[in-house]
Amino acid sequence: MDLLTAKDKLSIEDFREIQADTYSIPGERLAEHILHLEPEGWLEERTMRQVQGWDFRDEVKSPGAAILQVFYPKLVENAFADELGDGLFADYLRAGEGTFHSMALARILEDPDNHWFDNVNTPQRETRDDMVRESFAEAIDFLGNQFGDEPRGWLWGRLHTAIFDHPLGSVRPLNLIFNRGPVAARGSGSTVNASGFDFGDPFATQVVVSYRQIVDLGDLANSLSMHTTGQSGQPFHQHYADMLKPWQAVDYHPMLFDKESIAANKEGLLVLMPK
């Protein structure tokens, strides 16, 4: 809503920027709690620098995005799993971004001594800051095991990818012919440029923006669009997956409306004749 109301009149370029937007409001709020911690050891210190320098955008080359996206499910687990139990918590976690646990967590984070932060399996009473520290340490362990002990290399696009599966690609080795990817995916489930994933099986995408369109009602010939993966359904055709890179970059192709423009830009002509 902030992007839509930022100007009295929005241009084509404004809408391009809106559709490309990967600003994470939940990430910004969670980062504040991490930055209140006192780092323990050199690796936490280096990791915190990446959080400090993060622009709150879930971009593929962002270490901050990866750190916060891994931190989030760890914090949800540490807050709720001990009370819910393994089975119920697994279902709760899979509810996804922007639903039950994100709303619940946002509310209890306002209360440092909320009872949900207390681990019922320990004799002491834990607080919000205890759970934030534990979750931060677990996120560092996860990313370190995945990519090594240099937080600058913990890029969101290395962790968060999209694979475009074809029904026939579910059978090996046909996957090598029909499927495309993995492609580093921008955004997350809480960004305008959305690419949500299942928290029970992170971090491969389940939902992406499959089609983008900007229509200029004052001049239809000035309209733009883009979709995945290509215009052809034939795996060996040059247009089977040639839209993947421009889709990822949030680029567009012109939407041709008048007959003259279409004829001038046609690649070929297919004529179907009845027998």
Phi and psi in degrees as GROMACS dihedral restraints (atoms count N, CA, C in turn):
[ dihedral_restraints ]
;  ai    aj    ak    al  type     phi  dphi    fc
    3     4     5     6     1   -59.4    20    10
    4     5     6     7     1   -39.5    20    10
    6     7     8     9     1   -69.9    20    10
    7     8     9    10     1   -36.8    20    10
    9    10    11    12     1   -72.8    20    10
   10    11    12    13     1   -27.6    20    10
   12    13    14    15     1  -103.0    20    10
   13    14    15    16     1     7.5    20    10
   15    16    17    18     1   -68.5    20    10
   16    17    18    19     1   -27.1    20    10
   18    19    20    21     1  -132.8    20    10
   19    20    21    22     1   156.7    20    10
   21    22    23    24     1   -70.2    20    10
   22    23    24    25     1   -33.0    20    10
   24    25    26    27     1  -135.7    20    10
   25    26    27    28     1   127.8    20    10
   27    28    29    30     1  -102.6    20    10
   28    29    30    31     1   137.6    20    10
   30    31    32    33     1   -95.9    20    10
   31    32    33    34     1   174.6    20    10
   33    34    35    36     1   -56.7    20    10
   34    35    36    37     1   -43.5    20    10
   36    37    38    39     1   -64.9    20    10
   37    38    39    40     1   -36.4    20    10
   39    40    41    42     1   -60.2    20    10
   40    41    42    43     1   -43.7    20    10
   42    43    44    45     1   -69.8    20    10
   43    44    45    46     1   -31.1    20    10
   45    46    47    48     1   -62.1    20    10
   46    47    48    49     1   -43.8    20    10
   48    49    50    51     1   -67.1    20    10
   49    50    51    52     1   -37.0    20    10
   51    52    53    54     1   -64.9    20    10
   52    53    54    55     1   -46.1    20    10
   54    55    56    57     1   -67.6    20    10
   55    56    57    58     1   -22.8    20    10
   57    58    59    60     1   -89.9    20    10
   58    59    60    61     1    -4.5    20    10
   60    61    62    63     1   -66.9    20    10
   61    62    63    64     1   129.7    20    10
   63    64    65    66     1  -121.8    20    10
   64    65    66    67     1    22.9    20    10
   66    67    68    69     1   -68.0    20    10
   67    68    69    70     1   127.5    20    10
   69    70    71    72     1  -104.6    20    10
   70    71    72    73     1   104.3    20    10
   72    73    74    75     1   -66.0    20    10
   73    74    75    76     1   -44.2    20    10
   75    76    77    78     1   -60.7    20    10
   76    77    78    79     1   -37.3    20    10
   78    79    80    81     1   -63.3    20    10
   79    80    81    82     1   -40.6    20    10
   81    82    83    84     1   -61.1    20    10
   82    83    84    85     1   -43.2    20    10
   84    85    86    87     1   -68.2    20    10
   85    86    87    88     1   -39.6    20    10
   87    88    89    90     1   -70.4    20    10
   88    89    90    91     1   -34.7    20    10
   90    91    92    93     1   -59.7    20    10
   91    92    93    94     1   -33.4    20    10
   93    94    95    96     1   -58.5    20    10
   94    95    96    97     1   -39.5    20    10
   96    97    98    99     1   -71.2    20    10
   97    98    99   100     1   -36.2    20    10
   99   100   101   102     1   -65.4    20    10
  100   101   102   103     1   -42.1    20    10
  102   103   104   105     1   -71.4    20    10
  103   104   105   106     1   -11.5    20    10
  105   106   107   108     1   -81.8    20    10
  106   107   108   109     1   -11.1    20    10
  108   109   110   111     1   -77.1    20    10
  109   110   111   112     1   154.6    20    10
  111   112   113   114     1   -95.2    20    10
  112   113   114   115     1   117.6    20    10
  114   115   116   117     1   -62.6    20    10
  115   116   117   118     1   141.2    20    10
  117   118   119   120     1  -111.8    20    10
  118   119   120   121     1   100.8    20    10
  120   121   122   123     1    94.8    20    10
  121   122   123   124     1   163.9    20    10
  123   124   125   126     1   -66.6    20    10
  124   125   126   127     1   -33.8    20    10
  126   127   128   129     1   -71.1    20    10
  127   128   129   130     1   -40.4    20    10
  129   130   131   132     1   -64.0    20    10
  130   131   132   133     1   -37.3    20    10
  132   133   134   135     1   -64.3    20    10
  133   134   135   136     1   -45.0    20    10
  135   136   137   138     1   -65.5    20    10
  136   137   138   139     1   -39.0    20    10
  138   139   140   141     1   -64.8    20    10
  139   140   141   142     1   -41.0    20    10
  141   142   143   144     1   -65.4    20    10
  142   143   144   145     1   -31.3    20    10
  144   145   146   147     1   -61.9    20    10
  145   146   147   148     1   -38.3    20    10
  147   148   149   150     1   -66.3    20    10
  148   149   150   151     1   -36.7    20    10
  150   151   152   153     1   -67.8    20    10
  151   152   153   154     1   -41.5    20    10
  153   154   155   156     1   -61.4    20    10
  154   155   156   157     1   -36.9    20    10
  156   157   158   159     1   -88.6    20    10
  157   158   159   160     1     0.3    20    10
  159   160   161   162     1   -73.1    20    10
  160   161   162   163     1   138.3    20    10
  162   163   164   165     1   -92.7    20    10
  163   164   165   166     1    11.4    20    10
  165   166   167   168     1    68.9    20    10
  166   167   168   169     1    21.3    20    10
  168   169   170   171     1  -108.6    20    10
  169   170   171   172     1   132.6    20    10
  171   172   173   174     1   -85.1    20    10
  172   173   174   175     1    72.3    20    10
  174   175   176   177     1   -98.1    20    10
  175   176   177   178     1   155.4    20    10
  177   178   179   180     1   -64.4    20    10
  178   179   180   181     1   -26.7    20    10
  180   181   182   183     1  -100.0    20    10
  181   182   183   184     1    21.3    20    10
  183   184   185   186     1  -102.8    20    10
  184   185   186   187     1   115.6    20    10
  186   187   188   189     1   -67.2    20    10
  187   188   189   190     1   -37.0    20    10
  189   190   191   192     1   -59.3    20    10
  190   191   192   193     1   -40.4    20    10
  192   193   194   195     1   -61.8    20    10
  193   194   195   196     1   -45.2    20    10
  195   196   197   198     1   -62.6    20    10
  196   197   198   199     1   -43.4    20    10
  198   199   200   201     1   -60.9    20    10
  199   200   201   202     1   -47.2    20    10
  201   202   203   204     1   -71.0    20    10
  202   203   204   205     1   -34.7    20    10
  204   205   206   207     1   -69.8    20    10
  205   206   207   208     1   -32.4    20    10
  207   208   209   210     1   -78.1    20    10
  208   209   210   211     1   -37.7    20    10
  210   211   212   213     1   -60.2    20    10
  211   212   213   214     1   -40.4    20    10
  213   214   215   216     1   -57.5    20    10
  214   215   216   217     1   -56.3    20    10
  216   217   218   219     1   -64.5    20    10
  217   218   219   220     1   -28.2    20    10
  219   220   221   222     1   -63.6    20    10
  220   221   222   223     1   -42.3    20    10
  222   223   224   225     1   -67.8    20    10
  223   224   225   226     1   -40.3    20    10
  225   226   227   228     1   -60.4    20    10
  226   227   228   229     1   -44.1    20    10
  228   229   230   231     1   -63.9    20    10
  229   230   231   232     1   -45.4    20    10
  231   232   233   234     1   -67.6    20    10
  232   233   234   235     1   -27.2    20    10
  234   235   236   237     1   -81.1    20    10
  235   236   237   238     1   -38.9    20    10
  237   238   239   240     1  -116.3    20    10
  238   239   240   241     1   -22.9    20    10
  240   241   242   243     1   -65.4    20    10
  241   242   243   244     1   -36.2    20    10
  243   244   245   246     1   -65.5    20    10
  244   245   246   247     1   -34.2    20    10
  246   247   248   249     1   -80.9    20    10
  247   248   249   250     1   -37.8    20    10
  249   250   251   252     1   -82.2    20    10
  250   251   252   253     1   -27.5    20    10
  252   253   254   255     1    85.9    20    10
  253   254   255   256     1   159.5    20    10
  255   256   257   258     1   -60.4    20    10
  256   257   258   259     1   -49.0    20    10
  258   259   260   261     1   -64.3    20    10
  259   260   261   262     1   -51.1    20    10
  261   262   263   264     1   -66.3    20    10
  262   263   264   265     1   -38.1    20    10
  264   265   266   267     1   -65.7    20    10
  265   266   267   268     1   -37.2    20    10
  267   268   269   270     1   -60.0    20    10
  268   269   270   271     1   -41.9    20    10
  270   271   272   273     1   -66.7    20    10
  271   272   273   274     1   -40.2    20    10
  273   274   275   276     1   -64.0    20    10
  274   275   276   277     1   -42.5    20    10
  276   277   278   279     1   -65.1    20    10
  277   278   279   280     1   -38.9    20    10
  279   280   281   282     1   -71.6    20    10
  280   281   282   283     1    -6.2    20    10
  282   283   284   285     1   -60.3    20    10
  283   284   285   286     1   -26.4    20    10
  285   286   287   288     1    98.5    20    10
  286   287   288   289     1   171.6    20    10
  288   289   290   291     1   -68.1    20    10
  289   290   291   292     1   144.8    20    10
  291   292   293   294     1    78.4    20    10
  292   293   294   295     1     9.2    20    10
  294   295   296   297     1  -119.6    20    10
  295   296   297   298     1  -132.7    20    10
  297   298   299   300     1   -57.3    20    10
  298   299   300   301     1   -58.8    20    10
  300   301   302   303     1   -70.9    20    10
  301   302   303   304     1   -29.6    20    10
  303   304   305   306     1   -68.1    20    10
  304   305   306   307     1   -39.4    20    10
  306   307   308   309     1   -69.9    20    10
  307   308   309   310     1   -40.7    20    10
  309   310   311   312     1   -66.0    20    10
  310   311   312   313     1   -43.4    20    10
  312   313   314   315     1   -65.4    20    10
  313   314   315   316     1   -41.9    20    10
  315   316   317   318     1   -58.1    20    10
  316   317   318   319     1   -35.5    20    10
  318   319   320   321     1   -74.7    20    10
  319   320   321   322     1   -46.0    20    10
  321   322   323   324     1   -75.3    20    10
  322   323   324   325     1   -20.9    20    10
  324   325   326   327     1   -63.8    20    10
  325   326   327   328     1   -20.2    20    10
  327   328   329   330     1   -73.2    20    10
  328   329   330   331     1   -14.5    20    10
  330   331   332   333     1  -117.4    20    10
  331   332   333   334     1   100.8    20    10
  333   334   335   336     1   -58.4    20    10
  334   335   336   337     1   -26.7    20    10
  336   337   338   339     1  -108.4    20    10
  337   338   339   340     1    21.9    20    10
  339   340   341   342     1   -58.4    20    10
  340   341   342   343     1   140.2    20    10
  342   343   344   345     1   -65.5    20    10
  343   344   345   346     1   -21.4    20    10
  345   346   347   348     1   -65.9    20    10
  346   347   348   349     1   -24.5    20    10
  348   349   350   351     1   -78.0    20    10
  349   350   351   352     1   -14.8    20    10
  351   352   353   354     1   -78.2    20    10
  352   353   354   355     1   126.6    20    10
  354   355   356   357     1   -79.0    20    10
  355   356   357   358     1   113.9    20    10
  357   358   359   360     1   -69.1    20    10
  358   359   360   361     1   -11.0    20    10
  360   361   362   363     1   -92.1    20    10
  361   362   363   364     1     2.1    20    10
  363   364   365   366     1  -120.1    20    10
  364   365   366   367     1   153.9    20    10
  366   367   368   369     1   -73.0    20    10
  367   368   369   370     1   -30.1    20    10
  369   370   371   372     1   -83.0    20    10
  370   371   372   373     1   165.2    20    10
  372   373   374   375     1  -102.3    20    10
  373   374   375   376     1   117.5    20    10
  375   376   377   378     1   -87.6    20    10
  376   377   378   379     1   154.7    20    10
  378   379   380   381     1  -116.4    20    10
  379   380   381   382     1   178.0    20    10
  381   382   383   384     1   -55.5    20    10
  382   383   384   385     1   -46.6    20    10
  384   385   386   387     1   -64.6    20    10
  385   386   387   388     1   -32.9    20    10
  387   388   389   390     1   -63.0    20    10
  388   389   390   391     1   -43.8    20    10
  390   391   392   393     1   -70.3    20    10
  391   392   393   394     1   -35.6    20    10
  393   394   395   396     1   -64.0    20    10
  394   395   396   397     1   -44.8    20    10
  396   397   398   399     1   -63.6    20    10
  397   398   399   400     1   -45.3    20    10
  399   400   401   402     1   -63.1    20    10
  400   401   402   403     1   -42.4    20    10
  402   403   404   405     1   -68.0    20    10
  403   404   405   406     1   -37.4    20    10
  405   406   407   408     1   -63.5    20    10
  406   407   408   409     1   -44.6    20    10
  408   409   410   411     1   -63.4    20    10
  409   410   411   412     1   -40.0    20    10
  411   412   413   414     1   -67.9    20    10
  412   413   414   415     1   -37.1    20    10
  414   415   416   417     1   -63.4    20    10
  415   416   417   418     1   -40.4    20    10
  417   418   419   420     1   -64.2    20    10
  418   419   420   421     1   -42.9    20    10
  420   421   422   423     1   -60.3    20    10
  421   422   423   424     1   -44.3    20    10
  423   424   425   426     1   -61.8    20    10
  424   425   426   427     1   -50.3    20    10
  426   427   428   429     1   -69.2    20    10
  427   428   429   430     1   -36.6    20    10
  429   430   431   432     1   -63.1    20    10
  430   431   432   433     1   -40.7    20    10
  432   433   434   435     1   -67.3    20    10
  433   434   435   436     1   -32.3    20    10
  435   436   437   438     1   -76.6    20    10
  436   437   438   439     1   -43.9    20    10
  438   439   440   441     1  -128.7    20    10
  439   440   441   442     1     3.0    20    10
  441   442   443   444     1    95.2    20    10
  442   443   444   445     1   176.1    20    10
  444   445   446   447     1   -93.3    20    10
  445   446   447   448     1    37.8    20    10
  447   448   449   450     1  -127.0    20    10
  448   449   450   451     1   100.0    20    10
  450   451   452   453     1   -56.8    20    10
  451   452   453   454     1   -23.8    20    10
  453   454   455   456     1   -62.6    20    10
  454   455   456   457     1   -22.1    20    10
  456   457   458   459     1   -93.5    20    10
  457   458   459   460     1     1.0    20    10
  459   460   461   462     1   -85.7    20    10
  460   461   462   463     1    72.9    20    10
  462   463   464   465     1   -86.8    20    10
  463   464   465   466     1   139.6    20    10
  465   466   467   468     1   -58.7    20    10
  466   467   468   469     1   -37.4    20    10
  468   469   470   471     1   -70.1    20    10
  469   470   471   472     1   -18.9    20    10
  471   472   473   474     1   -77.1    20    10
  472   473   474   475     1   -26.3    20    10
  474   475   476   477     1   -97.1    20    10
  475   476   477   478     1   -36.2    20    10
  477   478   479   480     1  -110.3    20    10
  478   479   480   481     1   102.6    20    10
  480   481   482   483     1  -128.0    20    10
  481   482   483   484     1   161.1    20    10
  483   484   485   486     1  -120.3    20    10
  484   485   486   487     1   132.9    20    10
  486   487   488   489     1  -116.0    20    10
  487   488   489   490     1   130.7    20    10
  489   490   491   492     1   -99.8    20    10
  490   491   492   493     1    99.7    20    10
  492   493   494   495     1   -87.6    20    10
  493   494   495   496     1   137.8    20    10
  495   496   497   498     1  -100.5    20    10
  496   497   498   499     1   145.1    20    10
  498   499   500   501     1   -52.7    20    10
  499   500   501   502     1   -39.1    20    10
  501   502   503   504     1   -73.4    20    10
  502   503   504   505     1   -18.1    20    10
  504   505   506   507     1   -75.6    20    10
  505   506   507   508     1    -3.6    20    10
  507   508   509   510     1   -75.2    20    10
  508   509   510   511     1   -10.3    20    10
  510   511   512   513     1  -109.4    20    10
  511   512   513   514     1   120.7    20    10
  513   514   515   516     1   -76.3    20    10
  514   515   516   517     1   142.7    20    10
  516   517   518   519     1   -93.1    20    10
  517   518   519   520     1    17.6    20    10
  519   520   521   522     1   -64.3    20    10
  520   521   522   523     1   -19.9    20    10
  522   523   524   525     1   -59.4    20    10
  523   524   525   526     1   -31.1    20    10
  525   526   527   528     1   -69.6    20    10
  526   527   528   529     1   -22.3    20    10
  528   529   530   531     1   -92.9    20    10
  529   530   531   532     1   -45.4    20    10
  531   532   533   534     1   -95.2    20    10
  532   533   534   535     1   -32.0    20    10
  534   535   536   537     1   -85.8    20    10
  535   536   537   538     1   154.9    20    10
  537   538   539   540     1  -131.7    20    10
  538   539   540   541     1   145.2    20    10
  540   541   542   543     1   113.9    20    10
  541   542   543   544     1  -178.5    20    10
  543   544   545   546     1   -75.7    20    10
  544   545   546   547     1   146.8    20    10
  546   547   548   549     1  -117.7    20    10
  547   548   549   550     1   129.2    20    10
  549   550   551   552     1   -57.9    20    10
  550   551   552   553     1   127.0    20    10
  552   553   554   555     1  -105.6    20    10
  553   554   555   556     1   125.5    20    10
  555   556   557   558     1   -78.2    20    10
  556   557   558   559     1   154.9    20    10
  558   559   560   561     1    81.3    20    10
  559   560   561   562     1  -171.6    20    10
  561   562   563   564     1  -155.8    20    10
  562   563   564   565     1  -168.8    20    10
  564   565   566   567     1   -74.2    20    10
  565   566   567   568     1    -9.0    20    10
  567   568   569   570     1  -113.4    20    10
  568   569   570   571     1    14.4    20    10
  570   571   572   573     1  -113.0    20    10
  571   572   573   574     1   159.2    20    10
  573   574   575   576     1   -60.5    20    10
  574   575   576   577     1   -48.2    20    10
  576   577   578   579     1   -79.1    20    10
  577   578   579   580     1    85.3    20    10
  579   580   581   582     1   -85.0    20    10
  580   581   582   583     1   141.8    20    10
  582   583   584   585     1  -152.5    20    10
  583   584   585   586     1    79.9    20    10
  585   586   587   588     1   -77.9    20    10
  586   587   588   589     1   160.6    20    10
  588   589   590   591     1  -142.2    20    10
  589   590   591   592     1   166.8    20    10
  591   592   593   594     1   -87.3    20    10
  592   593   594   595     1   117.3    20    10
  594   595   596   597     1   -66.4    20    10
  595   596   597   598     1   -18.9    20    10
  597   598   599   600     1   -77.1    20    10
  598   599   600   601     1   -15.8    20    10
  600   601   602   603     1  -143.6    20    10
  601   602   603   604     1    60.8    20    10
  603   604   605   606     1   -72.2    20    10
  604   605   606   607     1   156.7    20    10
  606   607   608   609     1  -127.2    20    10
  607   608   609   610     1    24.0    20    10
  609   610   611   612     1   -70.1    20    10
  610   611   612   613     1   139.5    20    10
  612   613   614   615     1   -71.8    20    10
  613   614   615   616     1   145.9    20    10
  615   616   617   618     1  -112.0    20    10
  616   617   618   619     1   -25.9    20    10
  618   619   620   621     1  -130.5    20    10
  619   620   621   622     1   129.2    20    10
  621   622   623   624     1  -132.6    20    10
  622   623   624   625     1   166.5    20    10
  624   625   626   627     1   -78.2    20    10
  625   626   627   628     1   100.8    20    10
  627   628   629   630     1   -79.8    20    10
  628   629   630   631     1   -19.5    20    10
  630   631   632   633     1  -148.7    20    10
  631   632   633   634     1   134.3    20    10
  633   634   635   636     1  -123.4    20    10
  634   635   636   637     1   142.6    20    10
  636   637   638   639     1  -150.2    20    10
  637   638   639   640     1   137.9    20    10
  639   640   641   642     1  -128.9    20    10
  640   641   642   643     1   115.8    20    10
  642   643   644   645     1  -107.4    20    10
  643   644   645   646     1   123.7    20    10
  645   646   647   648     1   -92.7    20    10
  646   647   648   649     1   101.2    20    10
  648   649   650   651     1   -69.1    20    10
  649   650   651   652     1   -18.3    20    10
  651   652   653   654     1   -81.8    20    10
  652   653   654   655     1   -22.1    20    10
  654   655   656   657     1  -155.1    20    10
  655   656   657   658     1    91.1    20    10
  657   658   659   660     1   -58.1    20    10
  658   659   660   661     1   -28.3    20    10
  660   661   662   663     1   -69.4    20    10
  661   662   663   664     1   -11.7    20    10
  663   664   665   666     1   -93.3    20    10
  664   665   666   667     1     6.9    20    10
  666   667   668   669     1   -79.6    20    10
  667   668   669   670     1   157.6    20    10
  669   670   671   672     1  -133.6    20    10
  670   671   672   673     1   157.3    20    10
  672   673   674   675     1  -159.1    20    10
  673   674   675   676     1   167.6    20    10
  675   676   677   678     1  -164.9    20    10
  676   677   678   679     1   141.4    20    10
  678   679   680   681     1  -142.3    20    10
  679   680   681   682     1   170.2    20    10
  681   682   683   684     1  -100.6    20    10
  682   683   684   685     1   158.0    20    10
  684   685   686   687     1  -101.9    20    10
  685   686   687   688     1   -22.5    20    10
  687   688   689   690     1  -175.4    20    10
  688   689   690   691     1   177.4    20    10
  690   691   692   693     1   -87.0    20    10
  691   692   693   694     1   -19.4    20    10
  693   694   695   696     1  -101.4    20    10
  694   695   696   697     1   145.9    20    10
  696   697   698   699     1   -97.6    20    10
  697   698   699   700     1     7.6    20    10
  699   700   701   702     1   -98.6    20    10
  700   701   702   703     1   117.2    20    10
  702   703   704   705     1   -54.4    20    10
  703   704   705   706     1   -31.1    20    10
  705   706   707   708     1   -96.7    20    10
  706   707   708   709     1     6.0    20    10
  708   709   710   711     1   -79.5    20    10
  709   710   711   712     1   147.6    20    10
  711   712   713   714     1   -64.5    20    10
  712   713   714   715     1   -20.1    20    10
  714   715   716   717     1  -104.7    20    10
  715   716   717   718     1    18.6    20    10
  717   718   719   720     1   -71.3    20    10
  718   719   720   721     1   -37.5    20    10
  720   721   722   723     1  -142.5    20    10
  721   722   723   724     1    21.5    20    10
  723   724   725   726     1   -75.8    20    10
  724   725   726   727     1    -6.0    20    10
  726   727   728   729     1   -92.7    20    10
  727   728   729   730     1    -2.5    20    10
  729   730   731   732     1   -62.7    20    10
  730   731   732   733     1   -47.5    20    10
  732   733   734   735     1   -66.5    20    10
  733   734   735   736     1   -47.6    20    10
  735   736   737   738     1   -65.0    20    10
  736   737   738   739     1   -32.6    20    10
  738   739   740   741     1   -62.1    20    10
  739   740   741   742     1   -46.3    20    10
  741   742   743   744     1   -61.8    20    10
  742   743   744   745     1   -37.5    20    10
  744   745   746   747     1   -83.1    20    10
  745   746   747   748     1    -0.3    20    10
  747   748   749   750     1    55.1    20    10
  748   749   750   751     1    48.4    20    10
  750   751   752   753     1   -95.6    20    10
  751   752   753   754     1   171.7    20    10
  753   754   755   756     1  -138.0    20    10
  754   755   756   757     1   163.6    20    10
  756   757   758   759     1  -117.6    20    10
  757   758   759   760     1   152.8    20    10
  759   760   761   762     1   -69.4    20    10
  760   761   762   763     1   145.1    20    10
  762   763   764   765     1   -94.6    20    10
  763   764   765   766     1   112.0    20    10
  765   766   767   768     1   -87.8    20    10
  766   767   768   769     1   124.2    20    10
  768   769   770   771     1  -107.0    20    10
  769   770   771   772     1   -37.3    20    10
  771   772   773   774     1   -93.3    20    10
  772   773   774   775     1   153.2    20    10
  774   775   776   777     1   -60.5    20    10
  775   776   777   778     1   -37.8    20    10
  777   778   779   780     1   -65.0    20    10
  778   779   780   781     1   -42.6    20    10
  780   781   782   783     1   -66.0    20    10
  781   782   783   784     1   -40.6    20    10
  783   784   785   786     1   -63.4    20    10
  784   785   786   787     1   -44.4    20    10
  786   787   788   789     1   -64.5    20    10
  787   788   789   790     1   -36.6    20    10
  789   790   791   792     1   -72.1    20    10
  790   791   792   793     1   -23.6    20    10
  792   793   794   795     1  -110.3    20    10
  793   794   795   796     1     5.1    20    10
  795   796   797   798     1   -67.6    20    10
  796   797   798   799     1   144.9    20    10
  798   799   800   801     1   -92.2    20    10
  799   800   801   802     1   -29.8    20    10
  801   802   803   804     1  -165.7    20    10
  802   803   804   805     1   178.9    20    10
  804   805   806   807     1  -136.7    20    10
  805   806   807   808     1   122.4    20    10
  807   808   809   810     1  -104.8    20    10
  808   809   810   811     1   121.7    20    10
  810   811   812   813     1  -113.4    20    10
  811   812   813   814     1   121.7    20    10
  813   814   815   816     1  -100.6    20    10
  814   815   816   817     1   118.0    20    10
  816   817   818   819     1  -108.9    20    10
  817   818   819   820     1   132.1    20    10
  819   820   821   822     1   -70.4    20    10
  820   821   822   823     1   148.8    20    10
